Amino acid sequence: MTVIRVLSYNVHKGFCSANRQFLLNQIREGIRSVDAELVFLQEVVGENSQHAERHVDWVDESQFEYLADTVWPHFAYGKNAVYDHGHHGNAILSKYPILSSENVDISLYRRSQRGLLLSVIEPGIYVICVHMGLLGWERHQQFNLLTKLISEKVPADAPLIIAGDFNDWSGALHLRFKHSLKLREASLQANGKLAKTFPAKRPMLRLDRIYFRGFQALSAKRLSGEPWRSLSDHCGLYAELKLHLPI
């Protein structure tokens, strides 16, 4: 492995931005068309009995298994939001074997259930799928928890990719990734600016990111236009990362 193709996508539980159409099959086709080797998903449903009763095209298996299908044989799921009729969270789909995985709860209050899904893929690359909170103080405390996780679980010289929905409306959190964690961001390195990814129909906010160390971003692009603008409320973010540290 010298170059790895990465996709980060908030799938909005399989619904369009207005929550009127269940589009998981179309989302699966869209994700497949990108041909990424490593996929970071947010707001992916593990189980929802209410939706299963209301939607005739609801899938029987978990959404991350349905999306992975035969394309990504390895996957991990982190259950974050848990309710009486089911749960949803983050997922990582990989074409490379996942050596280990754990989910870390970073929820700070009951109405905002969040987690960090940490996995190690062959040949020893650490990957973290992130979905941070809507409030500034919440995100900054969650960043501190992320920093603690990295210091405790990720070797200092290991290649690392952190991707997901950071909800960083102001860009203040980005500065901490840059200065405190010394990470680079794919769109910024490849294109000179963070990608606008939300809302999908008319992207204005730079919420979705792909941070890394031990790599160089060869390219990065926002997945906009059709079919993406009609699927989730977020645009997907794609990058090609070249590994430059021996492992």
C-alpha positions in Angstrom: 0.0 0.0 0.0 1.5 3.3 -1.1 -1.7 5.3 -1.9 -5.0 4.9 0.0 -8.3 6.2 -1.3 -10.5 7.6 1.5 -14.1 8.7 1.7 -15.9 10.4 4.6 -19.6 10.7 4.5 -22.4 11.6 6.9 -25.3 9.4 5.5 -28.0 11.0 7.6 -29.4 7.6 8.6 -30.2 6.8 5.0 -32.6 9.7 4.4 -32.6 12.7 2.2 -32.0 16.1 3.7 -35.7 16.7 4.2 -36.2 13.3 5.8 -38.9 12.4 3.3 -37.2 9.7 1.3 -35.3 6.7 2.4 -32.4 6.5 -0.1 -30.0 3.9 1.4 -29.8 1.9 -1.8 -28.9 5.1 -3.8 -26.4 6.0 -1.1 -24.8 2.6 -1.5 -24.5 3.0 -5.3 -23.0 6.4 -4.8 -20.4 5.2 -2.3 -19.5 2.3 -4.5 -18.9 4.6 -7.5 -16.2 6.4 -5.6 -14.1 3.2 -5.3 -12.6 4.2 -1.9 -10.6 1.6 0.0 -11.4 3.2 3.4 -14.8 4.7 4.2 -15.7 6.7 7.3 -19.5 6.9 7.9 -21.4 9.0 10.4 -25.1 8.8 11.4 -25.3 5.2 10.2 -28.1 3.1 11.7 -27.4 -0.2 13.5 -31.1 -0.8 14.2 -34.4 1.1 14.2 -37.6 -0.9 14.7 -39.9 2.2 14.1 -38.4 2.9 10.6 -38.5 -0.8 9.8 -42.3 -0.7 10.3 -42.9 2.5 8.4 -40.7 2.0 5.3 -41.2 -1.0 3.0 -37.7 -0.7 1.6 -36.0 -0.7 5.0 -33.1 -3.1 5.1 -33.2 -6.0 7.5 -29.5 -5.9 8.3 -27.6 -3.0 9.8 -27.0 -0.1 7.5 -23.2 -0.5 7.7 -23.4 -4.2 6.7 -25.7 -3.3 3.9 -23.4 -0.5 2.6 -20.3 -2.7 3.0 -21.9 -5.7 1.2 -19.2 -7.6 -0.8 -17.2 -4.5 -1.6 -15.7 -3.8 1.8 -15.2 -7.2 3.6 -14.0 -5.6 6.8 -16.0 -3.1 8.9 -16.4 -1.7 12.4 -19.3 0.0 14.1 -19.5 2.3 17.1 -22.9 2.6 18.8 -23.3 6.1 19.9 -27.0 7.2 20.1 -29.1 4.6 21.8 -32.9 4.8 22.1 -35.8 2.4 22.9 -36.3 1.5 19.2 -32.7 1.2 18.1 -29.3 2.9 17.8 -27.0 4.7 15.3 -23.4 5.8 15.3 -20.2 5.8 13.3 -18.8 3.1 11.0 -15.6 2.3 9.2 -15.6 0.2 6.0 -12.3 -1.2 4.8 -10.8 -3.2 2.0 -7.9 -3.9 4.3 -8.2 -6.2 7.4 -9.1 -4.4 10.6 -6.7 -5.6 13.3 -8.6 -4.1 16.2 -11.4 -1.6 17.0 -12.9 0.2 19.9 -15.6 2.8 20.4 -15.1 5.7 22.9 -18.0 7.6 24.3 -17.5 11.3 24.1 -21.1 12.3 25.0 -21.3 15.3 27.3 -25.0 15.5 27.7 -27.9 13.2 27.0 -29.4 14.9 23.9 -26.0 14.8 22.1 -24.7 11.3 22.0 -21.3 11.1 20.3 -18.4 8.8 19.9 -14.9 8.2 18.5 -14.5 4.9 16.6 -10.8 3.9 16.6 -9.6 1.1 14.4 -6.2 -0.2 13.3 -6.0 -1.5 9.7 -3.2 -3.4 8.0 -0.4 -2.6 7.8 -0.6 -0.7 11.1 -2.5 2.5 10.1 -4.6 4.0 12.9 -8.0 5.5 11.8 -10.6 7.4 13.8 -14.1 8.1 12.7 -15.4 11.3 14.3 -18.8 13.0 14.7 -18.6 15.9 17.1 -21.3 18.0 18.7 -23.1 21.1 17.6 -22.0 23.4 20.4 -18.6 25.1 20.6 -17.8 24.2 24.2 -18.9 20.6 23.5 -16.6 20.3 20.5 -13.6 21.7 22.4 -14.1 19.2 25.3 -14.5 16.4 22.7 -11.3 17.5 21.1 -9.6 17.1 24.5 -11.0 13.6 24.7 -9.7 12.8 21.2 -6.3 14.1 22.2 -6.3 11.9 25.2 -7.3 8.9 23.1 -4.5 9.5 20.7 -1.9 9.9 23.4 -3.0 6.7 25.1 -3.8 4.4 22.1 -1.8 5.6 19.1 2.0 5.3 18.9 3.7 8.6 18.2 5.2 7.4 15.0 2.2 5.6 13.6 0.3 6.8 10.5 -3.0 8.3 11.4 -6.2 9.3 9.6 -9.0 11.1 11.4 -12.1 11.8 9.3 -15.7 12.7 9.8 -18.2 15.4 10.6 -16.6 17.9 12.9 -19.4 20.4 13.0 -16.7 23.1 13.3 -18.8 26.0 12.0 -16.2 28.7 13.0 -13.0 26.9 12.1 -11.7 27.3 15.7 -11.4 23.5 16.1 -9.4 23.3 12.9 -6.6 25.4 14.5 -6.3 23.0 17.3 -5.9 20.1 14.9 -3.2 22.0 13.1 -1.3 23.4 16.1 -2.0 21.0 19.0 -2.1 17.7 17.1 0.2 18.8 14.2 -2.2 17.2 11.7 -2.7 18.2 8.1 -6.1 18.3 6.3 -6.6 16.8 2.9 -8.6 19.5 1.1 -6.4 22.2 2.6 -3.2 20.5 1.4 -4.4 19.5 -2.0 -6.6 22.6 -2.9 -5.5 25.4 -0.5 -8.8 25.6 1.4 -11.1 23.5 3.5 -14.1 22.0 1.5 -17.6 23.4 1.9 -19.7 20.3 2.5 -23.0 21.4 4.2 -25.8 21.6 3.2 -25.5 19.3 0.3 -27.9 21.2 -2.0 -25.9 24.5 -1.6 -22.7 23.9 0.4 -21.6 26.8 2.5 -20.1 25.3 5.7 -16.8 23.5 6.1 -18.0 20.7 8.4 -16.5 17.5 7.0 -12.7 17.0 7.1 -10.0 14.4 6.6 -7.0 15.0 8.9 -3.8 12.9 8.8 -0.2 12.4 9.6 2.3 10.2 7.9 0.7 10.9 4.5 0.7 13.4 1.7 -2.6 14.4 0.1 -2.3 13.8 -3.6 -5.9 15.0 -4.3 -9.1 15.9 -2.5 -12.6 16.7 -3.7 -16.0 17.4 -2.4 -18.7 15.1 -3.9 -21.3 17.5 -5.0 -23.9 17.8 -7.8 -26.0 14.8 -8.6 -26.6 12.3 -7.2 -25.0 13.6 -4.0 -27.1 16.8 -3.6 -30.2 14.6 -3.5 -29.0 12.0 -1.0 -27.8 13.0 2.4 -27.8 16.5 3.9 -23.9 16.5 3.7 -21.6 16.2 0.7 -19.1 13.4 0.8 -15.4 14.2 1.0 -12.9 12.1 -0.9 -9.1 12.1 -0.8 -6.1 10.1 -2.1 -3.4 9.9 0.5 0.2 8.7 -0.2 1.9 7.0 2.7 5.4 8.4 3.2 6.4 7.0 6.5 8.0 3.5 6.7 5.9 1.1 8.9 
